Amino acid sequence: MKVSVRVKPNSRESQIEEIGPRELLVKVKAPPRENRANGEVIEILSKYFKVPRARISILSGLKSRQKVVKIED
């Protein structure tokens, strides 16, 4: 499954909000430096979808707030 993700780094708390069908807003505490925010996005999505982190990959938008994420079932 592919999901469109909008990331908001440097948030007070980490959380996920659904903003549409297959669209999520992911707020992370981590700063957007040294791939920290991307790592936290993958970690939060793995808990949300209840899949191992290895099954989640960022297809596009590694350096952008708008990402396309692939989640393998």
Order of alpha helices (4+ residues) and beta strands (2+ residues): beta-beta-beta-alpha-beta-beta
